[in-house]
Amino acid sequence: MLTPSMEDYLEKIYELMKEKGYARVSDIASLLAVGPSSVTKMIQKLDEQRFVTYEKYRGIILTPRGEQLGRLMKQRHRMLEEFLRMLGVQEETIQQDVEGIEHHVSPHTMEALQSLVLFFKDQENCLNEYLDFRKQIDELRSPKTNS
């Protein structure tokens, strides 16, 4: 069973593999803001579960299973970002919220959110109606100042 931390590692390894063609412990440590020894421990766990192939001092390679899961984690991440942007969430909040949401939502809920994103893309008028409605709600919530 994958932990949220394992999912984060697979996503970052996947990104590095797509960007550079390889992933090194130092690159992963930098991206995740953790120490190299923490990365090595996690890579060993991922190797034991056959998500990566790891040889000390040689690098990390995703197995087909690891690549599939890494791609899925990346797609999930992008979809949540897109969904929150559609809802008008501020950019500086999006990354923090995505990190908090992505590991705690069931696959069924993710599919429902993906359908909603596709619906809003197809029915832009509905998205605009929602954004107008949200603006009205925000105006009601904000304190009025006396002029």
N, CA, C and O atoms as a GROMACS GRO file, in nm:
protein
  588
    1MET      N    1   0.084  -0.119   0.000
    1MET     CA    2   0.000   0.000   0.000
    1MET      C    3   0.088   0.125   0.000
    1MET      O    4   0.185   0.134   0.075
    2LEU      N    5   0.052   0.219  -0.084
    2LEU     CA    6   0.127   0.343  -0.093
    2LEU      C    7   0.082   0.442   0.014
    2LEU      O    8  -0.037   0.460   0.039
    3THR      N    9   0.180   0.505   0.077
    3THR     CA   10   0.151   0.612   0.171
    3THR      C   11   0.150   0.744   0.092
    3THR      O   12   0.200   0.749  -0.020
    4PRO      N   13   0.093   0.851   0.149
    4PRO     CA   14   0.099   0.981   0.080
    4PRO      C   15   0.243   1.022   0.048
    4PRO      O   16   0.268   1.080  -0.057
    5SER      N   17   0.335   0.993   0.137
    5SER     CA   18   0.475   1.028   0.113
    5SER      C   19   0.530   0.950  -0.007
    5SER      O   20   0.602   1.007  -0.089
    6MET      N   21   0.498   0.823  -0.016
    6MET     CA   22   0.543   0.742  -0.130
    6MET      C   23   0.487   0.799  -0.261
    6MET      O   24   0.556   0.804  -0.362
    7GLU      N   25   0.361   0.841  -0.256
    7GLU     CA   26   0.299   0.900  -0.375
    7GLU      C   27   0.374   1.026  -0.416
    7GLU      O   28   0.399   1.049  -0.535
    8ASP      N   29   0.411   1.109  -0.318
    8ASP     CA   30   0.486   1.231  -0.349
    8ASP      C   31   0.619   1.198  -0.416
    8ASP      O   32   0.658   1.262  -0.513
    9TYR      N   33   0.688   1.098  -0.364
    9TYR     CA   34   0.816   1.059  -0.421
    9TYR      C   35   0.798   1.008  -0.564
    9TYR      O   36   0.874   1.046  -0.653
   10LEU      N   37   0.699   0.923  -0.586
   10LEU     CA   38   0.676   0.871  -0.721
   10LEU      C   39   0.644   0.984  -0.819
   10LEU      O   40   0.690   0.984  -0.933
   11GLU      N   41   0.564   1.081  -0.774
   11GLU     CA   42   0.531   1.194  -0.860
   11GLU      C   43   0.656   1.274  -0.896
   11GLU      O   44   0.675   1.311  -1.012
   12LYS      N   45   0.742   1.300  -0.798
   12LYS     CA   46   0.864   1.379  -0.824
   12LYS      C   47   0.962   1.301  -0.911
   12LYS      O   48   1.025   1.359  -1.000
   13ILE      N   49   0.975   1.172  -0.888
   13ILE     CA   50   1.064   1.090  -0.972
   13ILE      C   51   1.011   1.090  -1.115
   13ILE      O   52   1.088   1.102  -1.210
   14TYR      N   53   0.881   1.076  -1.130
   14TYR     CA   54   0.819   1.079  -1.262
   14TYR      C   55   0.850   1.212  -1.332
   14TYR      O   56   0.889   1.214  -1.449
   15GLU      N   57   0.832   1.324  -1.260
   15GLU     CA   58   0.862   1.455  -1.318
   15GLU      C   59   1.007   1.465  -1.363
   15GLU      O   60   1.035   1.512  -1.473
   16LEU      N   61   1.099   1.420  -1.278
   16LEU     CA   62   1.241   1.426  -1.312
   16LEU      C   63   1.274   1.339  -1.433
   16LEU      O   64   1.350   1.379  -1.520
   17MET      N   65   1.215   1.221  -1.437
   17MET     CA   66   1.240   1.131  -1.550
   17MET      C   67   1.191   1.194  -1.680
   17MET      O   68   1.257   1.182  -1.784
   18LYS      N   69   1.076   1.261  -1.676
   18LYS     CA   70   1.023   1.325  -1.796
   18LYS      C   71   1.108   1.446  -1.835
   18LYS      O   72   1.130   1.473  -1.953
   19GLU      N   73   1.154   1.520  -1.735
   19GLU     CA   74   1.230   1.641  -1.761
   19GLU      C   75   1.375   1.613  -1.800
   19GLU      O   76   1.425   1.671  -1.897
   20LYS      N   77   1.443   1.525  -1.726
   20LYS     CA   78   1.587   1.502  -1.745
   20LYS      C   79   1.622   1.366  -1.803
   20LYS      O   80   1.730   1.347  -1.858
   21GLY      N   81   1.529   1.271  -1.791
   21GLY     CA   82   1.559   1.136  -1.835
   21GLY      C   83   1.616   1.049  -1.725
   21GLY      O   84   1.641   0.930  -1.745
   22TYR      N   85   1.637   1.107  -1.608
   22TYR     CA   86   1.689   1.032  -1.494
   22TYR      C   87   1.649   1.105  -1.366
   22TYR      O   88   1.607   1.221  -1.369
   23ALA      N   89   1.663   1.035  -1.255
   23ALA     CA   90   1.636   1.095  -1.124
   23ALA      C   91   1.749   1.054  -1.030
   23ALA      O   92   1.787   0.937  -1.023
   24ARG      N   93   1.801   1.153  -0.959
   24ARG     CA   94   1.906   1.127  -0.861
   24ARG      C   95   1.855   1.162  -0.722
   24ARG      O   96   1.763   1.242  -0.707
   25VAL      N   97   1.915   1.102  -0.623
   25VAL     CA   98   1.877   1.127  -0.484
   25VAL      C   99   1.884   1.276  -0.454
   25VAL      O  100   1.793   1.331  -0.391
   26SER      N  101   1.990   1.341  -0.498
   26SER     CA  102   2.007   1.484  -0.468
   26SER      C  103   1.897   1.568  -0.532
   26SER      O  104   1.851   1.665  -0.471
   27ASP      N  105   1.854   1.533  -0.652
   27ASP     CA  106   1.746   1.607  -0.719
   27ASP      C  107   1.613   1.591  -0.643
   27ASP      O  108   1.539   1.688  -0.624
   28ILE      N  109   1.586   1.469  -0.601
   28ILE     CA  110   1.461   1.442  -0.528
   28ILE      C  111   1.464   1.514  -0.394
   28ILE      O  112   1.364   1.574  -0.354
   29ALA      N  113   1.576   1.509  -0.326
   29ALA     CA  114   1.590   1.576  -0.197
   29ALA      C  115   1.564   1.726  -0.212
   29ALA      O  116   1.496   1.786  -0.129
   30SER      N  117   1.617   1.784  -0.315
   30SER     CA  118   1.599   1.927  -0.340
   30SER      C  119   1.452   1.960  -0.367
   30SER      O  120   1.399   2.056  -0.311
   31LEU      N  121   1.387   1.881  -0.451
   31LEU     CA  122   1.246   1.906  -0.485
   31LEU      C  123   1.153   1.890  -0.366
   31LEU      O  124   1.056   1.965  -0.352
   32LEU      N  125   1.182   1.793  -0.281
   32LEU     CA  126   1.094   1.765  -0.168
   32LEU      C  127   1.139   1.833  -0.039
   32LEU      O  128   1.074   1.822   0.065
   33ALA      N  129   1.251   1.903  -0.046
   33ALA     CA  130   1.307   1.974   0.071
   33ALA      C  131   1.328   1.879   0.189
   33ALA      O  132   1.287   1.907   0.302
   34VAL      N  133   1.394   1.768   0.160
   34VAL     CA  134   1.430   1.669   0.262
   34VAL      C  135   1.577   1.634   0.244
   34VAL      O  136   1.639   1.669   0.144
   35GLY      N  137   1.631   1.565   0.342
   35GLY     CA  138   1.771   1.525   0.334
   35GLY      C  139   1.792   1.405   0.243
   35GLY      O  140   1.700   1.325   0.224
   36PRO      N  141   1.912   1.392   0.187
   36PRO     CA  142   1.943   1.278   0.101
   36PRO      C  143   1.923   1.143   0.170
   36PRO      O  144   1.882   1.046   0.106
   37SER      N  145   1.951   1.135   0.300
   37SER     CA  146   1.933   1.006   0.369
   37SER      C  147   1.786   0.969   0.375
   37SER      O  148   1.752   0.850   0.367
   38SER      N  149   1.697   1.068   0.389
   38SER     CA  150   1.553   1.039   0.388
   38SER      C  151   1.510   0.987   0.251
   38SER      O  152   1.430   0.895   0.240
   39VAL      N  153   1.565   1.048   0.147
   39VAL     CA  154   1.533   1.005   0.012
   39VAL      C  155   1.580   0.862  -0.010
   39VAL      O  156   1.507   0.779  -0.064
   40THR      N  157   1.702   0.832   0.032
   40THR     CA  158   1.757   0.697   0.015
   40THR      C  159   1.670   0.593   0.084
   40THR      O  160   1.643   0.487   0.028
   41LYS      N  161   1.625   0.623   0.206
   41LYS     CA  162   1.538   0.529   0.278
   41LYS      C  163   1.408   0.505   0.202
   41LYS      O  164   1.362   0.392   0.190
   42MET      N  165   1.349   0.613   0.153
   42MET     CA  166   1.222   0.598   0.081
   42MET      C  167   1.243   0.524  -0.052
   42MET      O  168   1.161   0.442  -0.090
   43ILE      N  169   1.351   0.554  -0.120
   43ILE     CA  170   1.379   0.486  -0.247
   43ILE      C  171   1.397   0.336  -0.224
   43ILE      O  172   1.352   0.255  -0.305
   44GLN      N  173   1.461   0.300  -0.115
   44GLN     CA  174   1.476   0.159  -0.082
   44GLN      C  175   1.340   0.093  -0.060
   44GLN      O  176   1.318  -0.021  -0.102
   45LYS      N  177   1.248   0.164   0.007
   45LYS     CA  178   1.113   0.109   0.027
   45LYS      C  179   1.041   0.094  -0.107
   45LYS      O  180   0.975  -0.007  -0.132
   46LEU      N  181   1.055   0.195  -0.192
   46LEU     CA  182   0.990   0.189  -0.323
   46LEU      C  183   1.050   0.078  -0.409
   46LEU      O  184   0.980   0.016  -0.489
   47ASP      N  185   1.180   0.054  -0.392
   47ASP     CA  186   1.248  -0.054  -0.463
   47ASP      C  187   1.196  -0.190  -0.414
   47ASP      O  188   1.171  -0.280  -0.494
   48GLU      N  189   1.179  -0.203  -0.283
   48GLU     CA  190   1.126  -0.328  -0.226
   48GLU      C  191   0.988  -0.359  -0.280
   48GLU      O  192   0.953  -0.476  -0.300
   49GLN      N  193   0.909  -0.254  -0.304
   49GLN     CA  194   0.772  -0.274  -0.355
   49GLN      C  195   0.765  -0.272  -0.508
   49GLN      O  196   0.658  -0.274  -0.568
   50ARG      N  197   0.883  -0.268  -0.570
   50ARG     CA  198   0.896  -0.275  -0.715
   50ARG      C  199   0.833  -0.158  -0.791
   50ARG      O  200   0.779  -0.176  -0.900
   51PHE      N  201   0.842  -0.039  -0.731
   51PHE     CA  202   0.800   0.083  -0.801
   51PHE      C  203   0.918   0.149  -0.870
   51PHE      O  204   0.901   0.219  -0.970
   52VAL      N  205   1.038   0.126  -0.818
   52VAL     CA  206   1.160   0.179  -0.877
   52VAL      C  207   1.267   0.071  -0.876
   52VAL      O  208   1.259  -0.028  -0.803
   53THR      N  209   1.368   0.094  -0.960
   53THR     CA  210   1.490   0.015  -0.954
   53THR      C  211   1.599   0.110  -0.908
   53THR      O  212   1.621   0.215  -0.969
   54TYR      N  213   1.665   0.073  -0.801
   54TYR     CA  214   1.765   0.162  -0.742
   54TYR      C  215   1.896   0.089  -0.722
   54TYR      O  216   1.902  -0.017  -0.660
   55GLU      N  217   2.002   0.147  -0.775
   55GLU     CA  218   2.136   0.098  -0.750
   55GLU      C  219   2.216   0.214  -0.693
   55GLU      O  220   2.224   0.321  -0.753
   56LYS      N  221   2.274   0.193  -0.577
   56LYS     CA  222   2.348   0.298  -0.509
   56LYS      C  223   2.451   0.358  -0.605
   56LYS      O  224   2.524   0.286  -0.673
   57TYR      N  225   2.456   0.490  -0.608
   57TYR     CA  226   2.548   0.569  -0.691
   57TYR      C  227   2.518   0.559  -0.841
   57TYR      O  228   2.595   0.613  -0.922
   58ARG      N  229   2.411   0.493  -0.880
   58ARG     CA  230   2.382   0.479  -1.024
   58ARG      C  231   2.256   0.553  -1.065
   58ARG      O  232   2.243   0.593  -1.181
   59GLY      N  233   2.164   0.573  -0.974
   59GLY     CA  234   2.041   0.644  -1.009
   59GLY      C  235   1.917   0.560  -0.986
   59GLY      O  236   1.923   0.444  -0.944
   60ILE      N  237   1.807   0.622  -1.015
   60ILE     CA  238   1.676   0.563  -0.989
   60ILE      C  239   1.599   0.557  -1.120
   60ILE      O  240   1.596   0.653  -1.197
   61ILE      N  241   1.538   0.443  -1.143
   61ILE     CA  242   1.456   0.425  -1.263
   61ILE      C  243   1.320   0.373  -1.219
   61ILE      O  244   1.311   0.281  -1.137
   62LEU      N  245   1.215   0.432  -1.273
   62LEU     CA  246   1.081   0.383  -1.244
   62LEU      C  247   1.057   0.251  -1.317
   62LEU      O  248   1.093   0.236  -1.433
   63THR      N  249   0.997   0.158  -1.249
   63THR     CA  250   0.951   0.036  -1.316
   63THR      C  251   0.825   0.073  -1.394
   63THR      O  252   0.771   0.182  -1.373
   64PRO      N  253   0.777  -0.012  -1.483
   64PRO     CA  254   0.651   0.021  -1.553
   64PRO      C  255   0.538   0.051  -1.455
   64PRO      O  256   0.459   0.143  -1.477
   65ARG      N  257   0.530  -0.024  -1.348
   65ARG     CA  258   0.429  -0.001  -1.244
   65ARG      C  259   0.450   0.135  -1.177
   65ARG      O  260   0.354   0.209  -1.155
   66GLY      N  261   0.574   0.168  -1.146
   66GLY     CA  262   0.606   0.296  -1.084
   66GLY      C  263   0.578   0.413  -1.177
   66GLY      O  264   0.529   0.517  -1.134
   67GLU      N  265   0.609   0.394  -1.305
   67GLU     CA  266   0.583   0.500  -1.403
   67GLU      C  267   0.433   0.525  -1.416
   67GLU      O  268   0.389   0.639  -1.424
   68GLN      N  269   0.356   0.418  -1.419
   68GLN     CA  270   0.211   0.431  -1.430
   68GLN      C  271   0.155   0.507  -1.309
   68GLN      O  272   0.072   0.596  -1.326
   69LEU      N  273   0.200   0.473  -1.190
   69LEU     CA  274   0.153   0.542  -1.071
   69LEU      C  275   0.204   0.687  -1.065
   69LEU      O  276   0.130   0.776  -1.024
   70GLY      N  277   0.327   0.710  -1.104
   70GLY     CA  278   0.381   0.846  -1.109
   70GLY      C  279   0.302   0.934  -1.203
   70GLY      O  280   0.272   1.049  -1.170
   71ARG      N  281   0.267   0.881  -1.319
   71ARG     CA  282   0.187   0.955  -1.417
   71ARG      C  283   0.049   0.985  -1.358
   71ARG      O  284  -0.002   1.096  -1.371
   72LEU      N  285  -0.010   0.886  -1.293
   72LEU     CA  286  -0.140   0.905  -1.230
   72LEU      C  287  -0.135   1.013  -1.122
   72LEU      O  288  -0.226   1.096  -1.113
   73MET      N  289  -0.029   1.013  -1.041
   73MET     CA  290  -0.014   1.115  -0.936
   73MET      C  291  -0.002   1.254  -0.998
   73MET      O  292  -0.061   1.350  -0.949
   74LYS      N  293   0.074   1.264  -1.105
   74LYS     CA  294   0.094   1.393  -1.173
   74LYS      C  295  -0.037   1.442  -1.235
   74LYS      O  296  -0.070   1.560  -1.223
   75GLN      N  297  -0.111   1.352  -1.299
   75GLN     CA  298  -0.239   1.389  -1.359
   75GLN      C  299  -0.338   1.434  -1.251
   75GLN      O  300  -0.410   1.532  -1.270
   76ARG      N  301  -0.340   1.363  -1.141
   76ARG     CA  302  -0.429   1.398  -1.030
   76ARG      C  303  -0.395   1.538  -0.978
   76ARG      O  304  -0.484   1.619  -0.952
   77HIS      N  305  -0.265   1.564  -0.963
   77HIS     CA  306  -0.218   1.693  -0.914
   77HIS      C  307  -0.261   1.806  -1.008
   77HIS      O  308  -0.314   1.908  -0.964
   78ARG      N  309  -0.237   1.787  -1.137
   78ARG     CA  310  -0.274   1.889  -1.236
   78ARG      C  311  -0.424   1.914  -1.239
   78ARG      O  312  -0.469   2.029  -1.249
   79MET      N  313  -0.502   1.807  -1.231
   79MET     CA  314  -0.647   1.820  -1.236
   79MET      C  315  -0.697   1.900  -1.115
   79MET      O  316  -0.784   1.986  -1.130
   80LEU      N  317  -0.642   1.873  -0.997
   80LEU     CA  318  -0.684   1.948  -0.878
   80LEU      C  319  -0.645   2.095  -0.889
   80LEU      O  320  -0.721   2.183  -0.850
   81GLU      N  321  -0.526   2.122  -0.944
   81GLU     CA  322  -0.485   2.261  -0.967
   81GLU      C  323  -0.585   2.331  -1.060
   81GLU      O  324  -0.630   2.443  -1.033
   82GLU      N  325  -0.617   2.264  -1.168
   82GLU     CA  326  -0.709   2.321  -1.266
   82GLU      C  327  -0.846   2.345  -1.204
   82GLU      O  328  -0.908   2.450  -1.227
   83PHE      N  329  -0.894   2.250  -1.126
   83PHE     CA  330  -1.023   2.263  -1.060
   83PHE      C  331  -1.024   2.383  -0.966
   83PHE      O  332  -1.118   2.463  -0.968
   84LEU      N  333  -0.922   2.396  -0.884
   84LEU     CA  334  -0.917   2.508  -0.789
   84LEU      C  335  -0.905   2.642  -0.862
   84LEU      O  336  -0.962   2.742  -0.817
   85ARG      N  337  -0.830   2.645  -0.972
   85ARG     CA  338  -0.822   2.768  -1.052
   85ARG      C  339  -0.960   2.805  -1.107
   85ARG      O  340  -1.000   2.922  -1.105
   86MET      N  341  -1.033   2.704  -1.157
   86MET     CA  342  -1.167   2.730  -1.210
   86MET      C  343  -1.257   2.790  -1.103
   86MET      O  344  -1.342   2.875  -1.133
   87LEU      N  345  -1.240   2.746  -0.979
   87LEU     CA  346  -1.322   2.795  -0.870
   87LEU      C  347  -1.280   2.934  -0.823
   87LEU      O  348  -1.347   2.994  -0.739
   88GLY      N  349  -1.170   2.984  -0.878
   88GLY     CA  350  -1.125   3.117  -0.842
   88GLY      C  351  -1.035   3.122  -0.720
   88GLY      O  352  -1.018   3.228  -0.659
   89VAL      N  353  -0.978   3.009  -0.682
   89VAL     CA  354  -0.886   3.005  -0.569
   89VAL      C  355  -0.758   3.077  -0.609
   89VAL      O  356  -0.710   3.062  -0.722
   90GLN      N  357  -0.703   3.155  -0.518
   90GLN     CA  358  -0.582   3.230  -0.547
   90GLN      C  359  -0.464   3.137  -0.568
   90GLN      O  360  -0.452   3.034  -0.502
   91GLU      N  361  -0.376   3.175  -0.662
   91GLU     CA  362  -0.261   3.092  -0.699
   91GLU      C  363  -0.176   3.054  -0.578
   91GLU      O  364  -0.132   2.939  -0.566
   92GLU      N  365  -0.152   3.150  -0.488
   92GLU     CA  366  -0.064   3.120  -0.374
   92GLU      C  367  -0.126   3.017  -0.279
   92GLU      O  368  -0.055   2.958  -0.198
   93THR      N  369  -0.254   2.995  -0.290
   93THR     CA  370  -0.322   2.897  -0.206
   93THR      C  371  -0.332   2.760  -0.273
   93THR      O  372  -0.341   2.658  -0.205
   94ILE      N  373  -0.330   2.759  -0.404
   94ILE     CA  374  -0.357   2.636  -0.480
   94ILE      C  375  -0.260   2.524  -0.445
   94ILE      O  376  -0.304   2.414  -0.413
   95GLN      N  377  -0.129   2.549  -0.450
   95GLN     CA  378  -0.032   2.441  -0.425
   95GLN      C  379  -0.050   2.381  -0.285
   95GLN      O  380  -0.048   2.259  -0.269
   96GLN      N  381  -0.066   2.466  -0.187
   96GLN     CA  382  -0.084   2.419  -0.051
   96GLN      C  383  -0.210   2.334  -0.040
   96GLN      O  384  -0.209   2.228   0.024
   97ASP      N  385  -0.319   2.380  -0.100
   97ASP     CA  386  -0.443   2.305  -0.094
   97ASP      C  387  -0.435   2.173  -0.170
   97ASP      O  388  -0.484   2.070  -0.123
   98VAL      N  389  -0.373   2.175  -0.287
   98VAL     CA  390  -0.359   2.052  -0.364
   98VAL      C  391  -0.282   1.948  -0.284
   98VAL      O  392  -0.321   1.831  -0.279
   99GLU      N  393  -0.173   1.989  -0.222
   99GLU     CA  394  -0.094   1.895  -0.141
   99GLU      C  395  -0.178   1.838  -0.028
   99GLU      O  396  -0.162   1.721   0.008
  100GLY      N  397  -0.267   1.918   0.028
  100GLY     CA  398  -0.351   1.870   0.137
  100GLY      C  399  -0.464   1.780   0.091
  100GLY      O  400  -0.506   1.691   0.164
  101ILE      N  401  -0.512   1.804  -0.030
  101ILE     CA  402  -0.628   1.730  -0.081
  101ILE      C  403  -0.590   1.598  -0.149
  101ILE      O  404  -0.655   1.496  -0.129
  102GLU      N  405  -0.484   1.602  -0.230
  102GLU     CA  406  -0.460   1.494  -0.326
  102GLU      C  407  -0.445   1.355  -0.266
  102GLU      O  408  -0.476   1.256  -0.333
  103HIS      N  409  -0.399   1.345  -0.145
  103HIS     CA  410  -0.378   1.212  -0.086
  103HIS      C  411  -0.497   1.165  -0.003
  103HIS      O  412  -0.496   1.054   0.050
  104HIS      N  413  -0.599   1.248   0.007
  104HIS     CA  414  -0.709   1.216   0.098
  104HIS      C  415  -0.844   1.210   0.028
  104HIS      O  416  -0.948   1.212   0.094
  105VAL      N  417  -0.841   1.202  -0.103
  105VAL     CA  418  -0.964   1.195  -0.181
  105VAL      C  419  -0.970   1.059  -0.248
  105VAL      O  420  -0.872   1.012  -0.306
  106SER      N  421  -1.086   0.997  -0.240
  106SER     CA  422  -1.102   0.863  -0.299
  106SER      C  423  -1.095   0.870  -0.451
  106SER      O  424  -1.120   0.976  -0.510
  107PRO      N  425  -1.062   0.759  -0.515
  107PRO     CA  426  -1.061   0.757  -0.662
  107PRO      C  427  -1.197   0.796  -0.721
  107PRO      O  428  -1.203   0.864  -0.823
  108HIS      N  429  -1.305   0.755  -0.656
  108HIS     CA  430  -1.440   0.788  -0.705
  108HIS      C  431  -1.462   0.940  -0.701
  108HIS      O  432  -1.517   0.997  -0.796
  109THR      N  433  -1.420   1.005  -0.593
  109THR     CA  434  -1.434   1.150  -0.583
  109THR      C  435  -1.346   1.219  -0.686
  109THR      O  436  -1.387   1.319  -0.745
  110MET      N  437  -1.225   1.168  -0.709
  110MET     CA  438  -1.137   1.227  -0.811
  110MET      C  439  -1.203   1.219  -0.949
  110MET      O  440  -1.194   1.313  -1.027
  111GLU      N  441  -1.267   1.107  -0.978
  111GLU     CA  442  -1.336   1.093  -1.106
  111GLU      C  443  -1.450   1.194  -1.118
  111GLU      O  444  -1.472   1.252  -1.224
  112ALA      N  445  -1.522   1.215  -1.007
  112ALA     CA  446  -1.631   1.312  -1.007
  112ALA      C  447  -1.577   1.454  -1.029
  112ALA      O  448  -1.636   1.532  -1.105
  113LEU      N  449  -1.466   1.487  -0.964
  113LEU     CA  450  -1.405   1.619  -0.983
  113LEU      C  451  -1.357   1.636  -1.126
  113LEU      O  452  -1.373   1.743  -1.186
  114GLN      N  453  -1.298   1.531  -1.182
  114GLN     CA  454  -1.252   1.537  -1.321
  114GLN      C  455  -1.371   1.561  -1.415
  114GLN      O  456  -1.361   1.640  -1.509
  115SER      N  457  -1.482   1.494  -1.389
  115SER     CA  458  -1.601   1.516  -1.471
  115SER      C  459  -1.650   1.660  -1.460
  115SER      O  460  -1.693   1.720  -1.559
  116LEU      N  461  -1.644   1.715  -1.339
  116LEU     CA  462  -1.687   1.853  -1.319
  116LEU      C  463  -1.595   1.950  -1.394
  116LEU      O  464  -1.643   2.047  -1.453
  117VAL      N  465  -1.466   1.926  -1.391
  117VAL     CA  466  -1.371   2.009  -1.466
  117VAL      C  467  -1.405   2.003  -1.615
  117VAL      O  468  -1.411   2.106  -1.682
  118LEU      N  469  -1.427   1.883  -1.666
  118LEU     CA  470  -1.461   1.868  -1.808
  118LEU      C  471  -1.594   1.937  -1.841
  118LEU      O  472  -1.608   1.998  -1.947
  119PHE      N  473  -1.690   1.927  -1.750
  119PHE     CA  474  -1.819   1.993  -1.769
  119PHE      C  475  -1.801   2.144  -1.777
  119PHE      O  476  -1.854   2.208  -1.868
  120PHE      N  477  -1.726   2.201  -1.683
  120PHE     CA  478  -1.703   2.346  -1.683
  120PHE      C  479  -1.628   2.391  -1.808
  120PHE      O  480  -1.652   2.500  -1.859
  121LYS      N  481  -1.538   2.307  -1.859
  121LYS     CA  482  -1.467   2.342  -1.983
  121LYS      C  483  -1.565   2.343  -2.101
  121LYS      O  484  -1.557   2.429  -2.189
  122ASP      N  485  -1.656   2.247  -2.101
  122ASP     CA  486  -1.752   2.234  -2.210
  122ASP      C  487  -1.865   2.336  -2.199
  122ASP      O  488  -1.914   2.386  -2.300
  123GLN      N  489  -1.905   2.367  -2.077
  123GLN     CA  490  -2.017   2.458  -2.050
  123GLN      C  491  -1.965   2.583  -1.980
  123GLN      O  492  -1.991   2.606  -1.862
  124GLU      N  493  -1.891   2.663  -2.054
  124GLU     CA  494  -1.826   2.780  -1.996
  124GLU      C  495  -1.927   2.877  -1.934
  124GLU      O  496  -1.896   2.946  -1.837
  125ASN      N  497  -2.047   2.881  -1.991
  125ASN     CA  498  -2.150   2.969  -1.935
  125ASN      C  499  -2.184   2.929  -1.791
  125ASN      O  500  -2.211   3.016  -1.708
  126CYS      N  501  -2.184   2.800  -1.762
  126CYS     CA  502  -2.212   2.753  -1.625
  126CYS      C  503  -2.099   2.796  -1.531
  126CYS      O  504  -2.125   2.837  -1.418
  127LEU      N  505  -1.976   2.786  -1.576
  127LEU     CA  506  -1.863   2.829  -1.496
  127LEU      C  507  -1.875   2.979  -1.468
  127LEU      O  508  -1.853   3.024  -1.355
  128ASN      N  509  -1.909   3.056  -1.569
  128ASN     CA  510  -1.924   3.200  -1.550
  128ASN      C  511  -2.037   3.233  -1.453
  128ASN      O  512  -2.025   3.325  -1.372
  129GLU      N  513  -2.147   3.158  -1.461
  129GLU     CA  514  -2.256   3.178  -1.366
  129GLU      C  515  -2.210   3.148  -1.224
  129GLU      O  516  -2.243   3.222  -1.130
  130TYR      N  517  -2.135   3.041  -1.207
  130TYR     CA  518  -2.081   3.009  -1.075
  130TYR      C  519  -1.991   3.122  -1.025
  130TYR      O  520  -2.003   3.165  -0.910
  131LEU      N  521  -1.900   3.169  -1.110
  131LEU     CA  522  -1.806   3.274  -1.069
  131LEU      C  523  -1.881   3.403  -1.032
  131LEU      O  524  -1.843   3.472  -0.937
  132ASP      N  525  -1.986   3.436  -1.107
  132ASP     CA  526  -2.068   3.553  -1.073
  132ASP      C  527  -2.137   3.532  -0.938
  132ASP      O  528  -2.141   3.623  -0.855
  133PHE      N  529  -2.189   3.413  -0.917
  133PHE     CA  530  -2.254   3.381  -0.790
  133PHE      C  531  -2.154   3.391  -0.675
  133PHE      O  532  -2.186   3.446  -0.569
  134ARG      N  533  -2.035   3.339  -0.695
  134ARG     CA  534  -1.931   3.345  -0.591
  134ARG      C  535  -1.895   3.490  -0.560
  134ARG      O  536  -1.875   3.526  -0.443
  135LYS      N  537  -1.887   3.573  -0.663
  135LYS     CA  538  -1.855   3.714  -0.642
  135LYS      C  539  -1.962   3.780  -0.555
  135LYS      O  540  -1.930   3.859  -0.466
  136GLN      N  541  -2.088   3.748  -0.582
  136GLN     CA  542  -2.197   3.803  -0.501
  136GLN      C  543  -2.185   3.758  -0.355
  136GLN      O  544  -2.203   3.839  -0.264
  137ILE      N  545  -2.155   3.632  -0.334
  137ILE     CA  546  -2.139   3.579  -0.198
  137ILE      C  547  -2.022   3.648  -0.129
  137ILE      O  548  -2.033   3.688  -0.013
  138ASP      N  549  -1.911   3.663  -0.201
  138ASP     CA  550  -1.793   3.730  -0.143
  138ASP      C  551  -1.826   3.873  -0.104
  138ASP      O  552  -1.780   3.922   0.000
  139GLU      N  553  -1.905   3.941  -0.187
  139GLU     CA  554  -1.943   4.078  -0.155
  139GLU      C  555  -2.030   4.084  -0.031
  139GLU      O  556  -2.018   4.177   0.049
  140LEU      N  557  -2.118   3.986  -0.014
  140LEU     CA  558  -2.201   3.980   0.106
  140LEU      C  559  -2.118   3.955   0.232
  140LEU      O  560  -2.148   4.007   0.339
  141ARG      N  561  -2.016   3.875   0.217
  141ARG     CA  562  -1.932   3.840   0.332
  141ARG      C  563  -1.837   3.953   0.373
  141ARG      O  564  -1.803   3.967   0.491
  142SER      N  565  -1.795   4.032   0.277
  142SER     CA  566  -1.696   4.135   0.308
  142SER      C  567  -1.764   4.248   0.386
  142SER      O  568  -1.876   4.288   0.354
  143PRO      N  569  -1.695   4.299   0.487
  143PRO     CA  570  -1.754   4.406   0.567
  143PRO      C  571  -1.770   4.532   0.484
  143PRO      O  572  -1.682   4.569   0.407
  144LYS      N  573  -1.882   4.595   0.501
  144LYS     CA  574  -1.909   4.719   0.430
  144LYS      C  575  -1.844   4.834   0.507
  144LYS      O  576  -1.847   4.839   0.630
  145THR      N  577  -1.786   4.924   0.433
  145THR     CA  578  -1.728   5.042   0.496
  145THR      C  579  -1.821   5.160   0.470
  145THR      O  580  -1.876   5.174   0.361
  146ASN      N  581  -1.836   5.244   0.570
  146ASN     CA  582  -1.920   5.362   0.554
  146ASN      C  583  -1.842   5.470   0.482
  146ASN      O  584  -1.728   5.500   0.518
  147SER      N  585  -1.903   5.528   0.380
  147SER     CA  586  -1.833   5.632   0.307
  147SER      C  587  -1.876   5.768   0.356
  147SER      O  588  -1.827   5.870   0.306
   0.00000   0.00000   0.00000
